[in-house]
């Protein structure tokens, strides 16, 4: 869609066609959020910041993630992270393994842009399971009977089985956690089932639910701070389109038909990624210091 909009604007003679849409393919001089993980690069700084401040090794933590291997945020999070992911909830269904989902298999799905329903079940541990949205009347290893895979997927982010160090929503419906259900993120003793929440997905948690979780001791960073790496990337993509004329843009920003990437483009994209990371880390530091004071 982004490519079509840009091309259509050029065909109609719009003088600013190069900035009409963002996240375009490199053959149109765009900077793909998916290819470079622009949003995830920002989110990662919050996760890495938490780990640094708490003196925690990433490979030692457990994580629950919404948004799967076929998504922008979810797929790039799988590629960039090194934790033990115990659950993924996405458009295809639910993956769960308390021993940790197979990273090799998850990366395979990312490379093919496939959702969780394509996960090889033989790569699950004895207590793990895969439930697709198309499943009907199946029994899980713990004896739970699932009537509808779709209903199971839609509510699994509140499932009592879920307990991890980090919760990272990278997709899902707005208001999935709200004033009426936030207590599902507490155990039987009223303690939070997650130590940290970094909101990648927009509006996944409502403000009233955030406040309640923070009162319980959860360290939570909200969407408007964490996930604006993609917006930053788009801003610089627009800038390049506005300041370069068509000939210069074609020479400096467009990947050639033979696959040659202009040196200017390589530097430009690298600097955008570095700016996203630096901005995110700076804001993390401010928010962390404010919380600790």
N, C-alpha and C positions, 0 to 999 in steps of 0.2 A: 504493500500500500504506500509506504514512504517513497519507494522508487517511482511508482506510478504517478504520485502527486507531483514530485519534482519534475519528472519528464513531461507531464501534461502542462505544467506551468511554463516550461521552456518552449514547448510547441506553440503556446498561445502568446509568446512574446513578452512574458512577464519579466521585467528587468532584474528582479531579485530571485529568480528561479532557484539559484544555488542554495538559498536559505529558506526556501518555501517549506521544506520538510527536513527532519533530522533522523539520525539512525539509519541513513541510507546505506546501500552497498558501496564498497570501495570503488567499483567501476563508475560510480557517479560522484566520487570524491567524498562520500559520506564516511562517518565514523560509527560503525556498528556497536551498539551497546552490548549485544550478545557476544560478538567476536572478541571484544576486549574486556568484557565483564565490568563495564563502567560503574553500574550501580553497586555490584558486589564488591568492587575495590573499596568503595566508601564504607560499606557495612562491615567489611573485614577489619577496618581500623578500630571499630568499636569493640569487636570481639577480641582482637589482639591487645587492645588497651586494657580491657578487663583482666585478661590473663596475666599481663605484665604487672598490673597493680596488685593482684592477689597472689602473685608468685606461683602461678599454675601452669603446668606444661600442657599444651593443647592436646597431645596424644592421650592424655590421662582423663579427659573429660568426656561425658556423654552428652548427646544432643538429640533433640527432636526438631524436625524441620517440616514445615508445610511448603508446598511448591516442589516440583520434582525435577528429574533429570532433563526433561524436554523444555523447561522454562529458562528464561534469562537469568533471574536471580538464583533459582534452585539449582540449575545446571552448573553455573559458575561457582556457586558455593560448594558443590560437591568437588569440583576440580581444585579449588583453592584451599580447602580446609583439610585438617589432619586429625580430627576428633574421632570418637567412636559414635557414629550415628545409629541410634536404636530405632528410629521411626521416621518414615517419610509419608506425607499425606499429599496427594496431588490429584489432578484431573482423572487419572486412571484408577485410583483407589488408595489402598493402604499397604505399606510395607512395614513390618515390625519384626525386630529380632533383638531381644535383650542382650545378646552376646555381641551385637554390632552387625550392621548390614555389610555385606561384602563390597568393599570399595572398588575392586576390579570390575565387578558386575555393574555397579552404579556408573563408573566411568564409561563402560561400554555403551550404556543407554544414553549417556550425554553425547557421546560421539555420533550416535545414530539419531539423536533428537527424538528419543522414544520415552513415553511416560512409564510409570511404575508397573503398569499391567504387563509389560514385556520383561519384567525381572524374572530370571531363571529361578524357580522355586527350589531347585536342587542346591542353590547357594545359600539357603537359609539354614540356621541352626535348628536343633530339635524343638525349641520353644517358639521359633519364628513362624510367621505366616504372611501370606499375600492374599488380600481380598480386593478383587476388582469391582468396579461399579456395576458390572454385568452379572456378578455372582448372585445366586439365589440358594437359600437353604443349605448352607455349608456349616461344618463344625470345626472350630479352631482347636489347636492342640490342648488348650486348657479346658476344653469341653463347652466353651461358649457357642451357642447356636446363632448363626447370622441369617436372618430371614432375607434381608435386602442388602446387597453390597453397597448400593448407593446411599441408603440411610446410614449404614455403618461408617462410610467414608465421611459423610457430612457431619457426624458427631464425634468422630474419633479423637479430635483435638482436645476433647474433654474427658477422654477415657481414663479410668482410674489406673490402668496399667502403666500409663505414661509417668515417668519420673526420671529427671535428668538434670545435669548441671545447667545446660543452656537450652533455651527455647528460641528458635529462630524462624518466625513466620516469613516465608518468601513467596507466599501466594495464599489465596483464599478470599472468602467473602468479607466485605466490611462488617464490623460489629460482631465478628465471630465470638469474641469474648467481650461480655458486657455486664451490666449491673445485675442481670438475672442469673448469670451462670459462672461468674468469676470464681466462686467458691469451689467449683470443680477442680481448680488448680491448687487446692489445699488437700493435705492428707487427712486421715482419720483423727489426727491430733491437732488439726488446724494449722499445720505448718506448710509452707509453699513446697510444691513438688519441683519447682525450678529455682535455682539460685539467681540466674540472670536471664533476662529477656531482651533481645535486640530486635526491634521491629523492622523487618525488611519490607513487608507488604504494607501498603497504605491502608490506614483505618482499621486494621485487623482487631485492635483492642480499643474500646471506647475510653474516653478520659476518666470517667468515674470508676471504671474497672482498673485502670492504671493506678489511680490513687489508692484504691483498696489494696492492690497487690504490693505497692510500695510500703503501705502501712504495715504489711506483714513481713517486710524485710527484703522483698525482691528488688534487685538492682535492675532497673528497666530504662532502656533508652528508646525514645519514641520515633516513629516513622519520619516526622518532618526534619529530624536531625540526621538520622542514619542513612536514608536511601536517596539522597539528592545527588549522588554521583552521576546519574544519568542526565539530570538537568544541567549539571555543570558541563558535561561532555557536549550536550546539545547546544549550549551557549557558545562554546568555542567552535563548534561546527558552523553555527550561524555566522560567527565572526569571520571565519575564513571565507565564507561565501560572499560576505559583504565587502571585504577589503580587497579581494582579488578580482581582477577582471576575468573574463571567460578564458582567454588564452593562458594567463598565469595560473588560473585555477586548474586547467587541464594539465599544465606542465608540472605543477607542484603538488597537487592533491589527488589526482586521479590515478588509480592503478591501471597500468597499461594492459592491452589485450594479451601480451606475452607474459603477464604476471609480474613484470618489473614494478617495484614499489619505489616511487621517488624518495630520495634521501630526506627532502624537506618534510614529506608526509610522515616518515618514520619518526623524525625528531618531534614533530608537532604532536602526534598521537602519544608518544612517550611523555611529553611534557604535560599533556592533558591528564594522563593517568597519575602522574606525580602530583599535580595540583589537586586532584580529587583526594588522593591519600593524605596530603598535607592538610588540606582544609578539614577533612573528617577528623584527623588526629588532633588538630588544634581545638576543634569544637568539643571533642571527647574530653580533652584535658580540662577545658573550662567547666563542662558539666560535672565531671568527676570532682573537681575541686569545690564547686558550689555545693554538691551533695555532701561532701565530707565536712564542710565548715559548720 
